[in-house]
Structure formats: C-alpha cells, structure tokens
Amino acid sequence: MKAFIPARSWHLWISVLAFLSVSQAAKATSQTWQATVGAQSENGATQVMGFLPNELWIHAGDNITWTTKSGENHTVTFLTTGQNRPSVAQGCAVIPAAPNVPALPSTTTGESAVTPSGSSYDPAAAAGADTGADTDNEPCVNSGPICDRALQVMPDPTKCPNMPALTYTVKFPTPGNFKFVCLIHRDMTGVVHVLSTSTALPHNDPVFYQDEAAAQARDILSDNDHVRDNQQPEDSSRNSVITTGELVATGGGKLYQAVFRFLPETIYVRVGDTVEWTNVDPTEPHTVTFNPAGPSDPDGNPPPLTGVSDPDNDNDLHGTLPNTTKCAAADTVANCFNSGNIGPALQDQTNQPQPAPGKTRVKVTFTQPGEFDYYCTIHVALGMVGKVIVNP
C-alpha cells in the first residue's frame, strides 16, 4: 500500500524546499558594500582623515568599494599577516626589514606596489603568483594614493594619481578579521570582519554603511565636542599661530580630524617681533614655508629644509626674515625659510627604537616691515596658506 501524505504536508515540504532554494541562491550572490575614504568641509579646511566607517561586517565572497571624498591623498591597503609596514612607494612590492633587526634585508615579494581595483584579498595566498587577473587571490592589496583633485583649492598635479577613478574595490573570498590601513597617515586604520555565508550579518541594509559614513563625517567635521573652542583662532595679537586636530577612536581603529589652516591665517606684528607656530595636532605634520618663488618648483617638489637653526638647543626651529637664503639655486629672490615637517613624535613601541622628541614649534623673527606670505608644503593644495604683516 502506498503511504498517504496529507495535502498540508505537501505544502510544508514545498515551503521548505522553496526556502532552501532561496537561501542557497542568496549565498551564491555576492554583495558590494559602499564605504568612504576621507571627507572634508566645503572649503577643504577641515579634513576627516579616516575610513568611514572603519569597521564593517560582510560575508565571504562580498566586495567593498571605497569612494574618496577628499582632495587629500589616502591609500586603502591590506598587508600580509605580520608584514612590516612599507612606504607608500613600496606598497605590496616590498616587505621592509624590521628596524630592530638591521641584518635582515628587505624582501621583494614579486607583487606590484599597487594592485588593481577588484583584487581579491587573502593573506594566506602565495606571494608572487600574480597573473594580472582581478580574480587572483592576493596576500597584499594596495590602492596606491587616491583622492579627488576637484576638491582641492589649488589643484596639485602631483596628487591624485588615480584620477579620473574615484573608487577602489576589494573582494574578500575567505572568512577572517582583516586590518586595513592608509600608508600615508599612520593613525588611519580599520578592520573588515568577513563572516561565513551561514552566519547572519549584524547589518543587512545595503546602504547601512553609506549612511553610517555620512553621519560620522558630519560629526567629525562639525567638531561636536568643541575641542577647539578655547584655542582662540581669531586672536592675532599674541604673536602665535597654531595648527590643530583631534584623534578619534572606534571599536574598529583610529581616525582623526585635521584642520588644514593656520590659526589665525593672518597675523599682525611689529619689526623685531618673533612669531611662534605650534603644531598641536596629535598626528598630522605640517610645514611653515616662506618661498617667494611660489609653492613649489616646476616638478612639484617642496624646497629643502632651509634657513633653520636651533641656537639655544631647545628643540625649537628658529629663523629670521628677511634673509639672503634662496629656496633654489636658480631663484632670483631670497627670503626663503622652510621648517620641514613639524609635528608630534612617533609613538613608542615595544622592541622598537625610541623615537626622538617631535619638533612642534617654529619661531621666526621679522627685522623689516612688509608682508610675508607662507604655506604648508604638504597641504597647500587644500588651501593651507598664511600671511604675516609686519608694521614698523
């Protein structure tokens, strides 16, 4: 006798099979999530130096596309597990030797310094097996510097080599927890949690990370905790100028707000006065550069450290203007002063050499009346310029 199966059971089995079919189809379909690299205020003065958001949960097989929202260069970089941090130029091509093991040479990986958008990241993959296809699993993935030149106040042809592309995509074929960094800005980090397709994601909305990125950018750009309220940027009578910023931490890593302006931008002093610049930004370096020939030479190179001394050995950089120093031998005008990078010392790390104290102050004495324009060589493209007006 044939077994009798009630109609309700047939309906139940059909429902289960349909659910399994849909579930399997969903696992076979990868999702591309959207995130942001950097953000800035309308005039470029305030920058969000970070990945937005800097913590994401996705499924194995999914992609993340980062879109640059800044005129400042950043990289999206996933290194090989345990790899010493390379320079921007080295990228994925070289694993530098550890600083505390001088006998250990740097290693050439056989990979390209920059990997194409769409590369698959797997830190367990073999290095040097790159066939040039986007589907290869790479143990190191690096966008190279990316930014949007249209967001710069003074467009810099040496920045944004990615143009016209404004995005960089990475595919994640295997589960794991993967840290990513910007090779240009050391306090710009994040993590991607890649889960098995059988594990539920904490956020399923395809636009969740886009909305979170926009909210984080608004909060940091608006400086909601008023960290700079007591720094009196409009007071130009104190013969002092500051550059400032703020470090922010999340569960995924670090990012920070940087103000790419001298505060105040114009300062009034008298002959014989000394102006002091102090960089109180916890991570971002700047320069104080007086160069009558202009922000850069035809090749886009900043002038070398020029006109700087430390006569009283107080770790501050001293100079005098006017002077007879030229920024370049071919210049027809003098009055050059370039501080080089000023900023905080690198953080101490276990089993690493202790860094030297950071140079955070510049003092320039003005011996004649006149107007002296200056800028930051690193961030002049984003409008970081200033003026000292010296009255008799």
ABEGO torsion letter per residue (X at the ends): XBBBBBAAAAAAAAAAAAAAAAAAAAAABBBBBBBBBEBBBAAGABBBBBBOBABBBBBBGBBBBBBBABABBBBBBBBBBGBBBBBAAAEAABBBBBAABAABBBBBAGBBABBBBGBBBBAABBBGABAGBAABBBABBBAEBBBBAAABABBBAABGAAOABABBBBBBABBEBBBBBBAABAABBBBBBBBBAABBBABABAAAAAAAAAAAAAAAAAGAAGAAAAAGAABAAAGBBBBBBBBBBBAAEBBBBBBBBBOBABBBBBBGBBBBBBBABAABBBBBBBBAAEABBAAGBBBBBBGBBBAAGAGBBBBBOBBABBABAABABBGBBBAEBBEBBBBBBBGBBBBBBBBABBBBBBABBEBBBBBBAAAAAAGBBBBBBBBX
